[in-house]
Amino acid sequence: MKKILLFGDILYGGSLLFVYAIGHCVLIFIAGLSVGLTESIVSSRGIKNFSLYSKRFSGAILVAVGIYFGITTF
């Protein structure tokens, strides 16, 4: 970094900026791909069924724990 500031090597500074920009774009591209992959997995029928049953099971556990705490507290 000091080399760029002291000697004014424009080609070196431009290449560093270019490599930084490419790395930044690759990360954004990968994030976009992962969102698309996640949406395709979530839209599958098996995952929808699993999600429905896991929500019901978690809700039942939450209600049971609430009733337990309600009974033992009072």
C-alpha positions, 0 to 999 in steps of 0.5 A: 500500500505504501508503494502505491502512495510513495511511488505512484505506481498506477498499474499496480494500484489498478491491478489491486483494485481490479482483483478486489472488485473481482473477489467482491463480485464472486462473493455476491455471485455465490450468495445469489446462487445459494439463495436460488439453490435454497429456494429450489430445495424449499419448494420441493414437496418432501421438505414442505411436508417435513416443515409442516410436521416439524412445526406441529411437533415443535408447537406441541412441545411448546404448549406442553412445556407451557402447561408444565410450567403453569402447573408447577408454578401455581 
